[in-house]
């Protein structure tokens, strides 16, 4: 089964939106985390690096955004058919 033009358009639009949203996401990530690191450096002057927890957790979300924008392929009718066949067995 082929992908219809409407499905292709919807998929293309989702990818364009994900790519356009990536730059603001990266900028906010950098600015907020730089601010948190500055606060940590100013107040604690060493000690436990608590901004690392936020950097790691948010970094996972940022990596998933990059994946969705550039590497994730859309689900096709053939994918659904293969899964249906697998479930029938």
PyMOL Python script that loads the backbone (N, CA, C, O; Angstrom):
from pymol import cmd

cmd.read_pdbstr("""\
ATOM      1  N   UNK A   1       0.846  -1.185   0.000  1.00  0.00           N
ATOM      2  CA  UNK A   1       0.000   0.000   0.000  1.00  0.00           C
ATOM      3  C   UNK A   1       0.890   1.246   0.000  1.00  0.00           C
ATOM      4  O   UNK A   1       1.818   1.352   0.802  1.00  0.00           O
ATOM      5  N   UNK A   2       0.610   2.159  -0.878  1.00  0.00           N
ATOM      6  CA  UNK A   2       1.401   3.376  -1.019  1.00  0.00           C
ATOM      7  C   UNK A   2       0.904   4.458  -0.063  1.00  0.00           C
ATOM      8  O   UNK A   2      -0.245   4.446   0.380  1.00  0.00           O
ATOM      9  N   UNK A   3       1.782   5.368   0.229  1.00  0.00           N
ATOM     10  CA  UNK A   3       1.434   6.502   1.072  1.00  0.00           C
ATOM     11  C   UNK A   3       0.683   7.510   0.212  1.00  0.00           C
ATOM     12  O   UNK A   3       1.108   7.824  -0.900  1.00  0.00           O
ATOM     13  N   UNK A   4      -0.419   8.010   0.721  1.00  0.00           N
ATOM     14  CA  UNK A   4      -1.182   9.010  -0.024  1.00  0.00           C
ATOM     15  C   UNK A   4      -0.482  10.359   0.074  1.00  0.00           C
ATOM     16  O   UNK A   4       0.357  10.578   0.947  1.00  0.00           O
ATOM     17  N   UNK A   5      -0.841  11.256  -0.834  1.00  0.00           N
ATOM     18  CA  UNK A   5      -0.267  12.602  -0.808  1.00  0.00           C
ATOM     19  C   UNK A   5      -0.584  13.314   0.501  1.00  0.00           C
ATOM     20  O   UNK A   5       0.241  14.062   1.024  1.00  0.00           O
ATOM     21  N   UNK A   6      -1.787  13.077   1.028  1.00  0.00           N
ATOM     22  CA  UNK A   6      -2.179  13.718   2.289  1.00  0.00           C
ATOM     23  C   UNK A   6      -1.317  13.227   3.457  1.00  0.00           C
ATOM     24  O   UNK A   6      -0.898  14.020   4.300  1.00  0.00           O
ATOM     25  N   UNK A   7      -1.054  11.918   3.502  1.00  0.00           N
ATOM     26  CA  UNK A   7      -0.194  11.362   4.553  1.00  0.00           C
ATOM     27  C   UNK A   7       1.238  11.880   4.411  1.00  0.00           C
ATOM     28  O   UNK A   7       1.896  12.189   5.404  1.00  0.00           O
ATOM     29  N   UNK A   8       1.708  11.970   3.179  1.00  0.00           N
ATOM     30  CA  UNK A   8       3.045  12.479   2.922  1.00  0.00           C
ATOM     31  C   UNK A   8       3.154  13.946   3.330  1.00  0.00           C
ATOM     32  O   UNK A   8       4.155  14.357   3.919  1.00  0.00           O
ATOM     33  N   UNK A   9       2.136  14.727   3.021  1.00  0.00           N
ATOM     34  CA  UNK A   9       2.117  16.143   3.391  1.00  0.00           C
ATOM     35  C   UNK A   9       2.127  16.302   4.910  1.00  0.00           C
ATOM     36  O   UNK A   9       2.848  17.147   5.440  1.00  0.00           O
ATOM     37  N   UNK A  10       1.325  15.490   5.616  1.00  0.00           N
ATOM     38  CA  UNK A  10       1.254  15.564   7.073  1.00  0.00           C
ATOM     39  C   UNK A  10       2.608  15.215   7.688  1.00  0.00           C
ATOM     40  O   UNK A  10       3.075  15.894   8.603  1.00  0.00           O
ATOM     41  N   UNK A  11       3.229  14.164   7.184  1.00  0.00           N
ATOM     42  CA  UNK A  11       4.532  13.731   7.677  1.00  0.00           C
ATOM     43  C   UNK A  11       5.600  14.803   7.420  1.00  0.00           C
ATOM     44  O   UNK A  11       6.415  15.100   8.292  1.00  0.00           O
ATOM     45  N   UNK A  12       5.582  15.371   6.225  1.00  0.00           N
ATOM     46  CA  UNK A  12       6.548  16.418   5.878  1.00  0.00           C
ATOM     47  C   UNK A  12       6.357  17.639   6.769  1.00  0.00           C
ATOM     48  O   UNK A  12       7.331  18.243   7.218  1.00  0.00           O
ATOM     49  N   UNK A  13       5.112  18.001   7.022  1.00  0.00           N
ATOM     50  CA  UNK A  13       4.837  19.160   7.880  1.00  0.00           C
ATOM     51  C   UNK A  13       5.349  18.928   9.300  1.00  0.00           C
ATOM     52  O   UNK A  13       5.928  19.831   9.905  1.00  0.00           O
ATOM     53  N   UNK A  14       5.140  17.726   9.835  1.00  0.00           N
ATOM     54  CA  UNK A  14       5.621  17.403  11.178  1.00  0.00           C
ATOM     55  C   UNK A  14       7.135  17.513  11.265  1.00  0.00           C
ATOM     56  O   UNK A  14       7.669  18.016  12.253  1.00  0.00           O
ATOM     57  N   UNK A  15       7.827  17.045  10.233  1.00  0.00           N
ATOM     58  CA  UNK A  15       9.291  17.113  10.245  1.00  0.00           C
ATOM     59  C   UNK A  15       9.791  18.543  10.117  1.00  0.00           C
ATOM     60  O   UNK A  15      10.767  18.920  10.766  1.00  0.00           O
ATOM     61  N   UNK A  16       9.131  19.344   9.285  1.00  0.00           N
ATOM     62  CA  UNK A  16       9.519  20.753   9.155  1.00  0.00           C
ATOM     63  C   UNK A  16       9.317  21.477  10.489  1.00  0.00           C
ATOM     64  O   UNK A  16      10.170  22.257  10.912  1.00  0.00           O
ATOM     65  N   UNK A  17       8.185  21.216  11.146  1.00  0.00           N
ATOM     66  CA  UNK A  17       7.921  21.852  12.439  1.00  0.00           C
ATOM     67  C   UNK A  17       8.948  21.420  13.488  1.00  0.00           C
ATOM     68  O   UNK A  17       9.388  22.240  14.293  1.00  0.00           O
ATOM     69  N   UNK A  18       9.331  20.150  13.486  1.00  0.00           N
ATOM     70  CA  UNK A  18      10.327  19.659  14.443  1.00  0.00           C
ATOM     71  C   UNK A  18      11.681  20.312  14.191  1.00  0.00           C
ATOM     72  O   UNK A  18      12.384  20.668  15.137  1.00  0.00           O
ATOM     73  N   UNK A  19      12.049  20.472  12.926  1.00  0.00           N
ATOM     74  CA  UNK A  19      13.332  21.111  12.602  1.00  0.00           C
ATOM     75  C   UNK A  19      13.333  22.590  12.966  1.00  0.00           C
ATOM     76  O   UNK A  19      14.326  23.104  13.481  1.00  0.00           O
ATOM     77  N   UNK A  20      12.220  23.277  12.698  1.00  0.00           N
ATOM     78  CA  UNK A  20      12.148  24.698  13.041  1.00  0.00           C
ATOM     79  C   UNK A  20      12.149  24.913  14.550  1.00  0.00           C
ATOM     80  O   UNK A  20      12.658  25.925  15.030  1.00  0.00           O
ATOM     81  N   UNK A  21      11.593  23.987  15.288  1.00  0.00           N
ATOM     82  CA  UNK A  21      11.564  24.104  16.737  1.00  0.00           C
ATOM     83  C   UNK A  21      12.873  23.740  17.406  1.00  0.00           C
ATOM     84  O   UNK A  21      13.053  24.005  18.594  1.00  0.00           O
ATOM     85  N   UNK A  22      13.789  23.141  16.669  1.00  0.00           N
ATOM     86  CA  UNK A  22      15.045  22.696  17.250  1.00  0.00           C
ATOM     87  C   UNK A  22      15.957  23.861  17.639  1.00  0.00           C
ATOM     88  O   UNK A  22      16.542  23.833  18.722  1.00  0.00           O
ATOM     89  N   UNK A  23      16.093  24.865  16.806  1.00  0.00           N
ATOM     90  CA  UNK A  23      16.990  25.985  17.103  1.00  0.00           C
ATOM     91  C   UNK A  23      16.566  26.724  18.377  1.00  0.00           C
ATOM     92  O   UNK A  23      17.418  26.969  19.232  1.00  0.00           O
ATOM     93  N   UNK A  24      15.291  27.090  18.542  1.00  0.00           N
ATOM     94  CA  UNK A  24      14.905  27.715  19.818  1.00  0.00           C
ATOM     95  C   UNK A  24      15.141  26.793  21.009  1.00  0.00           C
ATOM     96  O   UNK A  24      15.521  27.259  22.083  1.00  0.00           O
ATOM     97  N   UNK A  25      14.921  25.500  20.834  1.00  0.00           N
ATOM     98  CA  UNK A  25      15.146  24.546  21.916  1.00  0.00           C
ATOM     99  C   UNK A  25      16.617  24.551  22.327  1.00  0.00           C
ATOM    100  O   UNK A  25      16.924  24.570  23.519  1.00  0.00           O
ATOM    101  N   UNK A  26      17.526  24.533  21.359  1.00  0.00           N
ATOM    102  CA  UNK A  26      18.959  24.546  21.648  1.00  0.00           C
ATOM    103  C   UNK A  26      19.355  25.858  22.322  1.00  0.00           C
ATOM    104  O   UNK A  26      20.122  25.849  23.284  1.00  0.00           O
ATOM    105  N   UNK A  27      18.843  26.981  21.829  1.00  0.00           N
ATOM    106  CA  UNK A  27      19.183  28.274  22.422  1.00  0.00           C
ATOM    107  C   UNK A  27      18.723  28.387  23.869  1.00  0.00           C
ATOM    108  O   UNK A  27      19.478  28.854  24.722  1.00  0.00           O
ATOM    109  N   UNK A  28      17.516  27.974  24.151  1.00  0.00           N
ATOM    110  CA  UNK A  28      17.005  28.012  25.521  1.00  0.00           C
ATOM    111  C   UNK A  28      17.814  27.057  26.400  1.00  0.00           C
ATOM    112  O   UNK A  28      18.136  27.393  27.539  1.00  0.00           O
ATOM    113  N   UNK A  29      18.142  25.885  25.890  1.00  0.00           N
ATOM    114  CA  UNK A  29      18.964  24.921  26.617  1.00  0.00           C
ATOM    115  C   UNK A  29      20.294  25.564  27.031  1.00  0.00           C
ATOM    116  O   UNK A  29      20.703  25.471  28.188  1.00  0.00           O
ATOM    117  N   UNK A  30      20.953  26.208  26.083  1.00  0.00           N
ATOM    118  CA  UNK A  30      22.254  26.830  26.356  1.00  0.00           C
ATOM    119  C   UNK A  30      22.120  27.980  27.356  1.00  0.00           C
ATOM    120  O   UNK A  30      22.872  28.050  28.328  1.00  0.00           O
ATOM    121  N   UNK A  31      21.173  28.870  27.122  1.00  0.00           N
ATOM    122  CA  UNK A  31      21.026  30.037  27.995  1.00  0.00           C
ATOM    123  C   UNK A  31      20.639  29.664  29.420  1.00  0.00           C
ATOM    124  O   UNK A  31      21.244  30.153  30.375  1.00  0.00           O
ATOM    125  N   UNK A  32      19.645  28.810  29.572  1.00  0.00           N
ATOM    126  CA  UNK A  32      19.200  28.428  30.912  1.00  0.00           C
ATOM    127  C   UNK A  32      20.304  27.680  31.651  1.00  0.00           C
ATOM    128  O   UNK A  32      20.584  27.973  32.813  1.00  0.00           O
ATOM    129  N   UNK A  33      20.927  26.724  30.988  1.00  0.00           N
ATOM    130  CA  UNK A  33      21.956  25.946  31.666  1.00  0.00           C
ATOM    131  C   UNK A  33      23.212  26.774  31.954  1.00  0.00           C
ATOM    132  O   UNK A  33      23.877  26.548  32.965  1.00  0.00           O
ATOM    133  N   UNK A  34      23.542  27.721  31.087  1.00  0.00           N
ATOM    134  CA  UNK A  34      24.657  28.624  31.381  1.00  0.00           C
ATOM    135  C   UNK A  34      24.337  29.460  32.617  1.00  0.00           C
ATOM    136  O   UNK A  34      25.206  29.686  33.458  1.00  0.00           O
ATOM    137  N   UNK A  35      23.100  29.915  32.726  1.00  0.00           N
ATOM    138  CA  UNK A  35      22.679  30.664  33.912  1.00  0.00           C
ATOM    139  C   UNK A  35      22.753  29.815  35.172  1.00  0.00           C
ATOM    140  O   UNK A  35      23.209  30.289  36.213  1.00  0.00           O
ATOM    141  N   UNK A  36      22.314  28.574  35.090  1.00  0.00           N
ATOM    142  CA  UNK A  36      22.384  27.686  36.258  1.00  0.00           C
ATOM    143  C   UNK A  36      23.824  27.400  36.661  1.00  0.00           C
ATOM    144  O   UNK A  36      24.139  27.341  37.849  1.00  0.00           O
ATOM    145  N   UNK A  37      24.691  27.224  35.684  1.00  0.00           N
ATOM    146  CA  UNK A  37      26.103  26.995  35.987  1.00  0.00           C
ATOM    147  C   UNK A  37      26.715  28.244  36.612  1.00  0.00           C
ATOM    148  O   UNK A  37      27.522  28.140  37.536  1.00  0.00           O
ATOM    149  N   UNK A  38      26.340  29.419  36.121  1.00  0.00           N
ATOM    150  CA  UNK A  38      26.844  30.670  36.703  1.00  0.00           C
ATOM    151  C   UNK A  38      26.379  30.812  38.162  1.00  0.00           C
ATOM    152  O   UNK A  38      27.161  31.208  39.026  1.00  0.00           O
ATOM    153  N   UNK A  39      25.117  30.492  38.431  1.00  0.00           N
ATOM    154  CA  UNK A  39      24.604  30.544  39.806  1.00  0.00           C
ATOM    155  C   UNK A  39      25.366  29.563  40.687  1.00  0.00           C
ATOM    156  O   UNK A  39      25.770  29.905  41.799  1.00  0.00           O
ATOM    157  N   UNK A  40      25.561  28.350  40.192  1.00  0.00           N
ATOM    158  CA  UNK A  40      26.311  27.345  40.944  1.00  0.00           C
ATOM    159  C   UNK A  40      27.727  27.836  41.254  1.00  0.00           C
ATOM    160  O   UNK A  40      28.197  27.711  42.384  1.00  0.00           O
ATOM    161  N   UNK A  41      28.402  28.393  40.245  1.00  0.00           N
ATOM    162  CA  UNK A  41      29.780  28.851  40.425  1.00  0.00           C
ATOM    163  C   UNK A  41      29.854  30.034  41.389  1.00  0.00           C
ATOM    164  O   UNK A  41      30.801  30.142  42.167  1.00  0.00           O
ATOM    165  N   UNK A  42      28.868  30.912  41.340  1.00  0.00           N
ATOM    166  CA  UNK A  42      28.876  32.110  42.180  1.00  0.00           C
ATOM    167  C   UNK A  42      28.532  31.784  43.636  1.00  0.00           C
ATOM    168  O   UNK A  42      29.164  32.303  44.556  1.00  0.00           O
ATOM    169  N   UNK A  43      27.538  30.931  43.837  1.00  0.00           N
ATOM    170  CA  UNK A  43      27.074  30.635  45.193  1.00  0.00           C
ATOM    171  C   UNK A  43      27.929  29.567  45.869  1.00  0.00           C
ATOM    172  O   UNK A  43      28.360  29.749  47.008  1.00  0.00           O
ATOM    173  N   UNK A  44      28.176  28.470  45.188  1.00  0.00           N
ATOM    174  CA  UNK A  44      28.860  27.362  45.841  1.00  0.00           C
ATOM    175  C   UNK A  44      30.372  27.397  45.683  1.00  0.00           C
ATOM    176  O   UNK A  44      31.089  26.873  46.535  1.00  0.00           O
ATOM    177  N   UNK A  45      30.859  27.989  44.639  1.00  0.00           N
ATOM    178  CA  UNK A  45      32.301  28.041  44.365  1.00  0.00           C
ATOM    179  C   UNK A  45      32.939  26.648  44.500  1.00  0.00           C
ATOM    180  O   UNK A  45      33.926  26.452  45.209  1.00  0.00           O
ATOM    181  N   UNK A  46      32.347  25.724  43.809  1.00  0.00           N
ATOM    182  CA  UNK A  46      32.816  24.340  43.875  1.00  0.00           C
ATOM    183  C   UNK A  46      31.757  23.481  44.542  1.00  0.00           C
ATOM    184  O   UNK A  46      30.604  23.897  44.654  1.00  0.00           O
ATOM    185  N   UNK A  47      32.121  22.319  44.975  1.00  0.00           N
ATOM    186  CA  UNK A  47      31.164  21.427  45.609  1.00  0.00           C
ATOM    187  C   UNK A  47      30.422  20.610  44.571  1.00  0.00           C
ATOM    188  O   UNK A  47      30.846  20.485  43.422  1.00  0.00           O
ATOM    189  N   UNK A  48      29.303  20.057  45.009  1.00  0.00           N
ATOM    190  CA  UNK A  48      28.515  19.202  44.132  1.00  0.00           C
ATOM    191  C   UNK A  48      27.999  19.987  42.929  1.00  0.00           C
ATOM    192  O   UNK A  48      27.408  21.054  43.087  1.00  0.00           O
ATOM    193  N   UNK A  49      28.221  19.463  41.738  1.00  0.00           N
ATOM    194  CA  UNK A  49      27.805  20.135  40.499  1.00  0.00           C
ATOM    195  C   UNK A  49      26.356  19.770  40.186  1.00  0.00           C
ATOM    196  O   UNK A  49      26.097  18.945  39.311  1.00  0.00           O
ATOM    197  N   UNK A  50      25.412  20.384  40.900  1.00  0.00           N
ATOM    198  CA  UNK A  50      23.999  20.074  40.729  1.00  0.00           C
ATOM    199  C   UNK A  50      23.440  20.471  39.359  1.00  0.00           C
ATOM    200  O   UNK A  50      22.478  19.842  38.919  1.00  0.00           O
ATOM    201  N   UNK A  51      23.981  21.475  38.655  1.00  0.00           N
ATOM    202  CA  UNK A  51      23.459  21.733  37.303  1.00  0.00           C
ATOM    203  C   UNK A  51      23.652  20.551  36.348  1.00  0.00           C
ATOM    204  O   UNK A  51      22.974  20.460  35.325  1.00  0.00           O
ATOM    205  N   UNK A  52      24.572  19.652  36.682  1.00  0.00           N
ATOM    206  CA  UNK A  52      24.794  18.481  35.842  1.00  0.00           C
ATOM    207  C   UNK A  52      23.566  17.587  35.742  1.00  0.00           C
ATOM    208  O   UNK A  52      23.343  16.944  34.717  1.00  0.00           O
ATOM    209  N   UNK A  53      22.771  17.546  36.805  1.00  0.00           N
ATOM    210  CA  UNK A  53      21.543  16.746  36.786  1.00  0.00           C
ATOM    211  C   UNK A  53      20.576  17.314  35.750  1.00  0.00           C
ATOM    212  O   UNK A  53      19.983  16.572  34.967  1.00  0.00           O
ATOM    213  N   UNK A  54      20.427  18.623  35.757  1.00  0.00           N
ATOM    214  CA  UNK A  54      19.522  19.282  34.806  1.00  0.00           C
ATOM    215  C   UNK A  54      20.067  19.170  33.387  1.00  0.00           C
ATOM    216  O   UNK A  54      19.317  18.900  32.449  1.00  0.00           O
ATOM    217  N   UNK A  55      21.371  19.377  33.231  1.00  0.00           N
ATOM    218  CA  UNK A  55      21.995  19.234  31.913  1.00  0.00           C
ATOM    219  C   UNK A  55      21.765  17.835  31.341  1.00  0.00           C
ATOM    220  O   UNK A  55      21.430  17.692  30.165  1.00  0.00           O
ATOM    221  N   UNK A  56      21.944  16.814  32.161  1.00  0.00           N
ATOM    222  CA  UNK A  56      21.780  15.440  31.683  1.00  0.00           C
ATOM    223  C   UNK A  56      20.328  15.147  31.314  1.00  0.00           C
ATOM    224  O   UNK A  56      20.052  14.603  30.245  1.00  0.00           O
ATOM    225  N   UNK A  57      19.407  15.506  32.198  1.00  0.00           N
ATOM    226  CA  UNK A  57      17.994  15.209  31.939  1.00  0.00           C
ATOM    227  C   UNK A  57      17.480  15.971  30.721  1.00  0.00           C
ATOM    228  O   UNK A  57      16.830  15.394  29.850  1.00  0.00           O
ATOM    229  N   UNK A  58      17.770  17.252  30.665  1.00  0.00           N
ATOM    230  CA  UNK A  58      17.321  18.065  29.540  1.00  0.00           C
ATOM    231  C   UNK A  58      18.047  17.659  28.264  1.00  0.00           C
ATOM    232  O   UNK A  58      17.474  17.708  27.176  1.00  0.00           O
ATOM    233  N   UNK A  59      19.308  17.258  28.400  1.00  0.00           N
ATOM    234  CA  UNK A  59      20.081  16.811  27.245  1.00  0.00           C
ATOM    235  C   UNK A  59      19.444  15.607  26.562  1.00  0.00           C
ATOM    236  O   UNK A  59      19.465  15.499  25.336  1.00  0.00           O
ATOM    237  N   UNK A  60      18.875  14.699  27.361  1.00  0.00           N
ATOM    238  CA  UNK A  60      18.173  13.547  26.789  1.00  0.00           C
ATOM    239  C   UNK A  60      17.001  14.027  25.937  1.00  0.00           C
ATOM    240  O   UNK A  60      16.792  13.538  24.827  1.00  0.00           O
ATOM    241  N   UNK A  61      16.241  14.984  26.460  1.00  0.00           N
ATOM    242  CA  UNK A  61      15.119  15.535  25.693  1.00  0.00           C
ATOM    243  C   UNK A  61      15.579  16.216  24.416  1.00  0.00           C
ATOM    244  O   UNK A  61      14.932  16.106  23.375  1.00  0.00           O
ATOM    245  N   UNK A  62      16.694  16.918  24.501  1.00  0.00           N
ATOM    246  CA  UNK A  62      17.238  17.595  23.323  1.00  0.00           C
ATOM    247  C   UNK A  62      17.696  16.582  22.275  1.00  0.00           C
ATOM    248  O   UNK A  62      17.471  16.780  21.081  1.00  0.00           O
ATOM    249  N   UNK A  63      18.332  15.510  22.712  1.00  0.00           N
ATOM    250  CA  UNK A  63      18.749  14.460  21.781  1.00  0.00           C
ATOM    251  C   UNK A  63      17.534  13.825  21.110  1.00  0.00           C
ATOM    252  O   UNK A  63      17.570  13.534  19.915  1.00  0.00           O
ATOM    253  N   UNK A  64      16.464  13.610  21.863  1.00  0.00           N
ATOM    254  CA  UNK A  64      15.242  13.039  21.277  1.00  0.00           C
ATOM    255  C   UNK A  64      14.631  13.998  20.253  1.00  0.00           C
ATOM    256  O   UNK A  64      14.075  13.558  19.247  1.00  0.00           O
ATOM    257  N   UNK A  65      14.729  15.301  20.505  1.00  0.00           N
ATOM    258  CA  UNK A  65      14.222  16.290  19.551  1.00  0.00           C
ATOM    259  C   UNK A  65      15.028  16.213  18.253  1.00  0.00           C
ATOM    260  O   UNK A  65      14.456  16.238  17.164  1.00  0.00           O
ATOM    261  N   UNK A  66      16.346  16.122  18.367  1.00  0.00           N
ATOM    262  CA  UNK A  66      17.201  15.986  17.171  1.00  0.00           C
ATOM    263  C   UNK A  66      16.843  14.705  16.419  1.00  0.00           C
ATOM    264  O   UNK A  66      16.755  14.708  15.191  1.00  0.00           O
ATOM    265  N   UNK A  67      16.638  13.614  17.154  1.00  0.00           N
ATOM    266  CA  UNK A  67      16.268  12.340  16.525  1.00  0.00           C
ATOM    267  C   UNK A  67      14.968  12.493  15.737  1.00  0.00           C
ATOM    268  O   UNK A  67      14.883  12.081  14.580  1.00  0.00           O
ATOM    269  N   UNK A  68      13.961  13.088  16.371  1.00  0.00           N
ATOM    270  CA  UNK A  68      12.656  13.239  15.715  1.00  0.00           C
ATOM    271  C   UNK A  68      12.748  14.159  14.497  1.00  0.00           C
ATOM    272  O   UNK A  68      12.058  13.941  13.501  1.00  0.00           O
ATOM    273  N   UNK A  69      13.586  15.171  14.572  1.00  0.00           N
ATOM    274  CA  UNK A  69      13.675  16.145  13.485  1.00  0.00           C
ATOM    275  C   UNK A  69      14.468  15.632  12.284  1.00  0.00           C
ATOM    276  O   UNK A  69      14.165  15.987  11.145  1.00  0.00           O
ATOM    277  N   UNK A  70      15.487  14.794  12.533  1.00  0.00           N
ATOM    278  CA  UNK A  70      16.379  14.445  11.434  1.00  0.00           C
ATOM    279  C   UNK A  70      16.504  12.956  11.114  1.00  0.00           C
ATOM    280  O   UNK A  70      16.874  12.610   9.992  1.00  0.00           O
ATOM    281  N   UNK A  71      16.210  12.073  12.054  1.00  0.00           N
ATOM    282  CA  UNK A  71      16.511  10.664  11.827  1.00  0.00           C
ATOM    283  C   UNK A  71      15.303   9.738  11.853  1.00  0.00           C
ATOM    284  O   UNK A  71      15.336   8.679  11.227  1.00  0.00           O
ATOM    285  N   UNK A  72      14.255  10.100  12.548  1.00  0.00           N
ATOM    286  CA  UNK A  72      13.093   9.228  12.650  1.00  0.00           C
ATOM    287  C   UNK A  72      12.353   9.187  11.318  1.00  0.00           C
ATOM    288  O   UNK A  72      12.026  10.225  10.744  1.00  0.00           O
ATOM    289  N   UNK A  73      12.097   7.990  10.843  1.00  0.00           N
ATOM    290  CA  UNK A  73      11.371   7.882   9.583  1.00  0.00           C
ATOM    291  C   UNK A  73       9.883   7.690   9.878  1.00  0.00           C
ATOM    292  O   UNK A  73       9.526   7.099  10.897  1.00  0.00           O
ATOM    293  N   UNK A  74       9.031   8.175   9.011  1.00  0.00           N
ATOM    294  CA  UNK A  74       7.592   8.043   9.260  1.00  0.00           C
ATOM    295  C   UNK A  74       7.115   6.591   9.140  1.00  0.00           C
ATOM    296  O   UNK A  74       7.713   5.782   8.431  1.00  0.00           O
ATOM    297  N   UNK A  75       6.044   6.290   9.838  1.00  0.00           N
ATOM    298  CA  UNK A  75       5.436   4.964   9.761  1.00  0.00           C
ATOM    299  C   UNK A  75       4.679   4.872   8.439  1.00  0.00           C
ATOM    300  O   UNK A  75       3.868   5.740   8.117  1.00  0.00           O
ATOM    301  N   UNK A  76       4.950   3.821   7.683  1.00  0.00           N
ATOM    302  CA  UNK A  76       4.290   3.638   6.392  1.00  0.00           C
ATOM    303  C   UNK A  76       3.228   2.547   6.505  1.00  0.00           C
ATOM    304  O   UNK A  76       3.162   1.818   7.494  1.00  0.00           O
ATOM    305  N   UNK A  77       2.419   2.458   5.488  1.00  0.00           N
ATOM    306  CA  UNK A  77       1.412   1.398   5.431  1.00  0.00           C
ATOM    307  C   UNK A  77       2.083   0.035   5.406  1.00  0.00           C
ATOM    308  O   UNK A  77       1.563  -0.922   5.980  1.00  0.00           O
ATOM    309  N   UNK A  78       3.233  -0.062   4.747  1.00  0.00           N
ATOM    310  CA  UNK A  78       3.971  -1.329   4.694  1.00  0.00           C
ATOM    311  C   UNK A  78       4.432  -1.737   6.093  1.00  0.00           C
ATOM    312  O   UNK A  78       4.411  -2.921   6.432  1.00  0.00           O
ATOM    313  N   UNK A  79       4.846  -0.767   6.903  1.00  0.00           N
ATOM    314  CA  UNK A  79       5.236  -1.066   8.288  1.00  0.00           C
ATOM    315  C   UNK A  79       4.060  -1.652   9.058  1.00  0.00           C
ATOM    316  O   UNK A  79       4.218  -2.629   9.790  1.00  0.00           O
ATOM    317  N   UNK A  80       2.896  -1.063   8.895  1.00  0.00           N
ATOM    318  CA  UNK A  80       1.689  -1.533   9.584  1.00  0.00           C
ATOM    319  C   UNK A  80       1.321  -2.930   9.103  1.00  0.00           C
ATOM    320  O   UNK A  80       0.976  -3.795   9.907  1.00  0.00           O
ATOM    321  N   UNK A  81       1.393  -3.150   7.811  1.00  0.00           N
ATOM    322  CA  UNK A  81       1.080  -4.472   7.257  1.00  0.00           C
ATOM    323  C   UNK A  81       2.032  -5.537   7.796  1.00  0.00           C
ATOM    324  O   UNK A  81       1.591  -6.628   8.157  1.00  0.00           O
ATOM    325  N   UNK A  82       3.345  -5.234   7.857  1.00  0.00           N
ATOM    326  CA  UNK A  82       4.319  -6.183   8.394  1.00  0.00           C
ATOM    327  C   UNK A  82       4.014  -6.511   9.855  1.00  0.00           C
ATOM    328  O   UNK A  82       4.096  -7.670  10.262  1.00  0.00           O
ATOM    329  N   UNK A  83       3.669  -5.511  10.632  1.00  0.00           N
ATOM    330  CA  UNK A  83       3.353  -5.738  12.041  1.00  0.00           C
ATOM    331  C   UNK A  83       2.079  -6.565  12.191  1.00  0.00           C
ATOM    332  O   UNK A  83       2.002  -7.443  13.051  1.00  0.00           O
ATOM    333  N   UNK A  84       1.088  -6.287  11.361  1.00  0.00           N
ATOM    334  CA  UNK A  84      -0.149  -7.076  11.394  1.00  0.00           C
ATOM    335  C   UNK A  84       0.138  -8.535  11.061  1.00  0.00           C
ATOM    336  O   UNK A  84      -0.406  -9.439  11.694  1.00  0.00           O
ATOM    337  N   UNK A  85       0.993  -8.762  10.066  1.00  0.00           N
ATOM    338  CA  UNK A  85       1.363 -10.132   9.676  1.00  0.00           C
ATOM    339  C   UNK A  85       2.110 -10.816  10.817  1.00  0.00           C
ATOM    340  O   UNK A  85       1.887 -11.996  11.086  1.00  0.00           O
ATOM    341  N   UNK A  86       2.978 -10.094  11.474  1.00  0.00           N
ATOM    342  CA  UNK A  86       3.729 -10.660  12.597  1.00  0.00           C
ATOM    343  C   UNK A  86       2.783 -11.040  13.733  1.00  0.00           C
ATOM    344  O   UNK A  86       2.963 -12.080  14.366  1.00  0.00           O
ATOM    345  N   UNK A  87       1.786 -10.213  13.993  1.00  0.00           N
ATOM    346  CA  UNK A  87       0.840 -10.508  15.064  1.00  0.00           C
ATOM    347  C   UNK A  87      -0.079 -11.680  14.721  1.00  0.00           C
ATOM    348  O   UNK A  87      -0.555 -12.377  15.617  1.00  0.00           O
ATOM    349  N   UNK A  88      -0.325 -11.898  13.448  1.00  0.00           N
ATOM    350  CA  UNK A  88      -1.176 -13.022  13.028  1.00  0.00           C
ATOM    351  C   UNK A  88      -0.514 -14.359  13.299  1.00  0.00           C
ATOM    352  O   UNK A  88      -1.202 -15.355  13.518  1.00  0.00           O
ATOM    353  N   UNK A  89       0.816 -14.398  13.288  1.00  0.00           N
ATOM    354  CA  UNK A  89       1.547 -15.669  13.466  1.00  0.00           C
ATOM    355  C   UNK A  89       1.489 -16.179  14.864  1.00  0.00           C
ATOM    356  O   UNK A  89       2.054 -17.231  15.161  1.00  0.00           O
TER     357      UNK A  89
END
""", "prot")
cmd.dss("prot")
cmd.show_as("cartoon", "prot")
cmd.util.cbc("prot")
cmd.orient("prot")
